Amino acid sequence: MKLSVIIVNYNVKYFVAQCLLSLRKALQGVEAEVFVVDNHSRDDSVNYLRPLFPEVNYISCPHNLGFSRANNIAIRQAQGEYILLLNPDTVVGETSVREVIDFMDQHPKAGGAGVRMMTPRGKDAMESRRALPSPKVAFLKMCGYSKRYYMSHLPWDQPGRIEIMSGAFCMLRHEAVRETGLLDEDFFMYGEDIDLSYRLLKKGWENWYVPARILHYKGESTRKTSFRYVHVFYDAMLIFFRKHYSHLSFWLSIPVKAAILLKAAIALVGVQAKKLRKSLGFPVRHKTRMPRFLLLGGDEAVTRCRRMLENFGMEVTTEITATDKETCMVFDTDAYSYDEIFHTAAEHQDDNISVGIYYPASNQLITPGEIIQ
């Protein structure tokens, strides 16, 4: 078995379905197995997905075990030479998985590899390449100086050695995982990818960035404005710091811990302020307005998609014009490959656009902010 793909799901069945559809194309010609680990979702995810993707191995957890524990359950069953940890809110290109596998085959010291992630706005996601958040680097990032953390000196179109891989798409050599160990289950969600990347480096393995494109609807599987998110995210930062930098003197550790706690406090104040405004009846201002939709694809698909959008009161346009209003470019998957979608979106990254994908078979449209069907 060449590859084992693991996707952890929690109440995002439509994004998982989109991810699996793209995987079907990406894994053609690859001996692979796919696991979906459901973390006790409340949206009947497994019953929805199973008839659509009978080839997938489903694992239903009795409780929400967190990202690390759920992945580890599948890793223990995985038979692949490589293991791909993949977020449910990602779309992979037809060639992206094979490109990373070929790279790993040619670089036997590569313990893991990440990819060129694209945001829903067509831009390169900065977290595609990251440096180790040492106390100095982490402190500078939290103070607004992030070039070192995001390894901005590296070119986007060439492979490069990095220190930290993103858990959104993390290709791991199974041999390296056996030597280094599974994901640390002290991390419920967030930080486990940083910890594993660092442990791989400590064992002498290399972490790489490969410029194979994927789309990442970052944050669609989490609610980043919730109290729970703030608590879990910043707690993960403290766990990592205590685990790997507890040897530092008390005085050296103070600035980093203080910065983490301060950022958490500011985030919590923002969450509580928004809730208070809402409870008092004040209008909640939204950063974005409903976009216009530019439909790209076959005549029949465009007609059906237009009818669906207009039934929901959405504005449909025929071109991208200079305006402050966002245009969602909707791609018909019967007319465009995923690689073509990524390429076209990247060409328009400066035009205030976002990426939507329309599936004629299900008459379903998935955008960064809406699922319409």
C-alpha positions in Angstrom: 0.0 0.0 0.0 1.5 3.3 -1.1 -0.7 5.8 0.8 -3.1 6.1 3.7 -5.3 9.2 3.8 -6.8 10.3 7.1 -9.6 12.9 7.4 -11.1 13.8 10.8 -14.6 15.1 10.6 -16.7 17.1 13.1 -20.1 18.4 11.8 -18.8 19.4 8.3 -20.2 16.6 6.1 -20.5 18.7 3.0 -16.9 19.8 3.1 -15.8 16.2 3.7 -17.8 15.1 0.6 -16.1 17.8 -1.4 -12.7 16.8 -0.2 -13.4 13.1 -1.0 -14.7 14.0 -4.5 -11.4 15.7 -5.2 -9.4 12.8 -3.7 -11.2 10.3 -6.0 -9.5 12.1 -8.9 -6.2 12.7 -7.2 -5.8 9.0 -6.1 -6.3 7.5 -9.6 -3.4 5.2 -10.3 -2.3 5.3 -6.6 -2.6 2.3 -4.4 -4.3 4.0 -1.5 -6.8 3.7 1.4 -8.9 6.5 2.9 -10.1 6.8 6.4 -12.8 9.2 7.7 -12.7 9.4 11.5 -15.9 11.0 12.7 -15.6 12.8 16.1 -19.2 12.1 17.2 -20.8 14.6 14.8 -24.3 15.7 15.3 -25.1 16.2 11.6 -25.4 12.5 10.8 -22.2 12.7 8.8 -21.4 9.0 8.4 -24.9 8.0 7.2 -24.7 10.9 4.7 -21.2 10.0 3.4 -21.2 6.2 3.4 -23.5 5.6 0.4 -21.7 8.4 -1.6 -18.2 7.0 -0.8 -18.5 3.3 -0.1 -14.8 2.8 -0.7 -13.9 4.8 2.4 -13.1 3.3 5.8 -15.3 5.0 8.4 -14.5 5.1 12.1 -17.2 6.5 14.4 -15.9 7.8 17.7 -18.3 7.7 20.7 -17.1 11.1 21.9 -15.3 14.1 20.4 -11.8 12.9 21.0 -10.0 15.8 19.5 -7.9 16.0 16.4 -4.8 14.2 17.7 -6.5 11.2 19.2 -8.8 10.8 16.2 -5.9 10.8 13.8 -4.0 8.4 15.9 -6.8 5.8 15.8 -6.5 5.7 12.0 -2.7 5.9 11.9 -2.6 2.7 14.0 -4.7 1.0 11.3 -2.9 2.6 8.3 -1.0 0.3 5.9 0.5 2.9 3.6 4.1 3.7 3.1 3.0 7.3 3.4 0.3 8.8 5.6 -1.5 11.9 4.5 -3.3 13.9 7.3 -5.9 16.0 5.4 -8.3 18.6 6.7 -12.0 18.1 5.8 -12.2 21.7 4.5 -9.6 21.2 1.7 -9.8 20.4 -2.0 -6.8 18.7 -3.6 -5.7 19.0 -7.2 -5.6 16.1 -9.6 -1.8 16.0 -9.6 -1.0 17.4 -6.1 -1.0 14.1 -4.1 1.1 12.2 -6.7 3.5 15.2 -6.9 4.2 15.0 -3.2 4.5 11.2 -3.3 7.1 11.5 -6.1 9.0 14.1 -4.2 9.1 11.9 -1.0 10.2 8.9 -3.1 13.1 11.0 -4.4 14.1 12.4 -1.0 14.5 9.4 1.5 15.4 11.8 4.4 12.1 13.6 4.0 10.0 12.7 7.1 7.2 14.9 6.0 6.0 17.4 3.4 3.5 20.2 3.1 2.1 21.9 0.1 1.2 25.3 -1.5 -2.1 26.0 0.1 -4.4 28.5 -1.5 -6.9 30.6 0.4 -10.5 30.9 -0.9 -9.4 34.3 -2.2 -6.9 32.7 -4.6 -3.9 33.8 -2.6 -1.0 31.7 -1.2 -1.6 30.8 2.4 1.3 32.0 4.5 1.1 29.0 6.8 2.2 26.8 4.0 5.8 27.3 5.1 6.6 28.0 8.8 9.6 28.2 11.0 9.9 26.6 14.5 8.1 28.9 17.0 11.1 29.3 19.2 10.6 31.8 22.1 12.2 34.6 20.0 10.3 33.8 16.8 7.0 33.3 18.6 7.4 36.5 20.6 8.2 38.5 17.4 5.2 37.0 15.6 2.8 37.9 18.4 4.2 41.4 18.3 3.4 41.6 14.6 6.8 40.6 13.0 6.0 37.4 11.2 8.3 37.2 8.2 10.7 34.9 9.9 7.9 32.7 11.2 6.3 32.3 7.7 9.8 31.8 6.1 9.0 34.6 3.6 12.5 34.3 2.0 11.5 31.0 0.3 10.2 31.1 -3.3 6.6 29.8 -3.7 7.3 27.9 -6.9 10.2 25.7 -5.8 10.6 23.0 -3.1 12.3 24.1 0.0 13.3 22.9 3.5 11.0 24.1 6.2 10.6 23.4 9.9 6.9 23.2 10.5 4.3 21.6 8.3 0.6 22.4 8.4 -1.8 19.8 9.6 -4.2 20.8 6.9 -2.1 18.7 4.4 0.7 16.8 6.0 2.3 13.9 4.1 4.3 11.8 6.5 6.7 8.9 5.9 5.2 6.0 7.9 8.7 4.9 8.9 9.4 8.4 10.4 6.1 8.2 12.3 7.0 4.9 13.8 10.4 6.3 14.9 9.1 9.6 16.1 5.8 8.6 17.6 2.1 9.4 17.0 0.5 12.8 17.5 0.7 14.1 21.0 -2.8 13.7 22.5 -2.2 16.5 25.0 -3.1 18.7 22.1 -6.8 18.5 21.6 -6.8 20.7 18.5 -4.1 23.0 17.1 -0.4 22.8 17.9 -0.1 19.0 17.2 1.3 19.7 13.7 4.0 22.0 15.2 4.9 19.5 17.8 5.1 16.5 15.4 7.2 18.6 12.9 9.6 19.5 15.7 10.0 15.9 16.9 10.7 14.8 13.3 13.5 17.4 13.1 14.9 16.2 16.4 15.1 12.7 15.1 17.1 13.8 12.1 14.3 13.8 9.5 13.7 16.6 7.1 10.5 18.6 6.6 9.8 20.0 3.1 7.6 22.4 1.3 6.4 21.1 -2.1 4.7 23.6 -4.5 1.7 21.4 -5.3 -1.5 23.4 -5.0 -4.5 22.7 -2.8 -7.5 24.8 -1.8 -8.0 25.3 2.0 -11.2 26.8 3.2 -9.3 27.7 6.4 -11.5 27.7 9.5 -14.6 26.1 8.0 -14.2 23.2 10.3 -13.9 25.4 13.4 -15.6 28.4 14.9 -12.8 30.9 15.5 -15.0 33.5 17.3 -16.0 31.2 20.1 -14.8 31.1 23.6 -13.8 27.4 23.2 -11.6 28.2 20.1 -9.7 30.9 22.0 -9.2 28.6 25.0 -8.1 25.6 22.9 -5.8 27.5 20.6 -3.9 29.5 23.2 -3.7 26.5 25.5 -2.0 24.6 22.7 0.6 27.3 22.4 1.3 27.0 26.2 1.5 23.2 26.0 4.1 23.4 23.2 6.1 26.0 25.1 6.1 24.0 28.3 7.0 20.7 26.5 9.9 22.0 24.5 11.2 25.1 26.2 10.7 24.3 29.9 14.5 24.3 30.3 14.6 28.1 29.8 15.2 30.3 32.8 12.2 31.8 34.5 13.1 35.3 33.2 13.5 34.2 29.6 10.1 32.5 29.6 8.2 35.4 31.0 7.9 37.5 27.8 6.6 34.5 25.7 4.1 33.4 28.3 2.9 36.9 28.9 2.5 37.5 25.1 0.4 34.3 24.8 -1.8 35.2 27.7 -2.2 38.8 26.5 -3.2 37.7 23.0 -5.7 35.2 24.5 -7.2 37.9 26.8 -7.6 40.3 23.9 -9.3 37.6 21.8 -11.7 36.7 24.6 -12.6 40.4 25.2 -13.5 40.6 21.5 -15.7 37.5 21.7 -17.5 38.7 24.8 -17.9 42.2 23.4 -19.6 40.8 20.3 -21.9 38.7 22.5 -22.8 41.7 24.7 -23.6 43.9 21.7 -25.9 41.2 20.4 -27.7 40.6 23.7 -28.3 44.4 24.1 -29.9 44.6 20.7 -27.1 46.5 18.9 -26.5 45.6 15.3 -23.6 43.3 14.7 -21.4 44.6 11.8 -20.2 42.1 9.4 -16.9 42.6 7.6 -18.1 41.2 4.3 -21.2 41.6 2.2 -22.9 38.9 0.2 -20.8 38.5 -3.0 -21.9 38.6 -6.6 -21.6 35.3 -8.4 -19.8 34.8 -11.7 -20.7 31.4 -13.1 -18.1 29.5 -15.2 -18.9 26.2 -16.9 -21.2 24.4 -19.3 -24.5 26.0 -20.4 -26.8 23.6 -18.6 -24.8 23.8 -15.3 -24.7 27.6 -15.5 -28.4 27.8 -16.1 -29.2 25.5 -13.2 -26.8 27.2 -10.8 -28.1 30.7 -11.8 -31.7 29.6 -11.1 -30.7 28.2 -7.7 -28.8 31.4 -6.8 -31.6 33.7 -7.9 -34.1 31.7 -5.9 -32.1 32.6 -2.9 -32.0 36.2 -3.9 -28.3 36.2 -4.9 -26.8 38.5 -7.5 -25.4 36.9 -10.6 -22.9 38.8 -12.8 -21.3 38.0 -16.2 -17.9 39.7 -15.6 -15.4 40.8 -13.0 -15.5 44.6 -12.7 -13.6 47.1 -10.6 -15.7 47.4 -7.4 -15.3 47.0 -3.7 -17.9 44.2 -3.8 -16.5 40.7 -3.8 -17.1 38.4 -6.8 -17.4 34.7 -6.1 -16.1 32.8 -9.2 -18.2 29.6 -9.3 -16.6 26.7 -11.2 -18.6 23.9 -12.7 -16.7 20.6 -11.9 -17.9 19.0 -15.1 -16.2 21.7 -17.1 -13.1 22.5 -15.0 -10.5 20.3 -13.3 -9.5 21.2 -9.8 -6.0 22.1 -11.1 -7.6 24.5 -13.6 -9.8 26.0 -10.8 -6.7 26.7 -8.7 -4.8 28.2 -11.6 -7.6 30.5 -12.7 -8.3 31.7 -9.1 -4.6 32.5 -8.6 -4.6 34.6 -11.8 -7.4 36.7 -10.3 -6.1 36.9 -6.7 -5.9 40.7 -6.9 -9.4 41.2 -8.2 -11.3 40.8 -4.9 -12.6 37.3 -5.7 -13.4 34.2 -3.9 -13.7 30.6 -5.1 -16.9 28.6 -5.3 -17.3 25.1 -6.6 -20.6 23.8 -8.2 -21.3 20.1 -8.4 -23.9 19.4 -11.1 -24.5 15.8 -9.9 -25.8 17.0 -6.6 -26.9 20.6 -7.7 -24.8 21.9 -4.7 -22.6 25.0 -4.5 -19.9 25.3 -1.8 -18.4 28.8 -1.2 -16.2 30.2 1.6 -19.3 31.4 3.4 -22.3 29.4 2.1 -23.4 25.9 1.2 -26.3 26.3 -1.3 -28.4 23.4 -2.6 
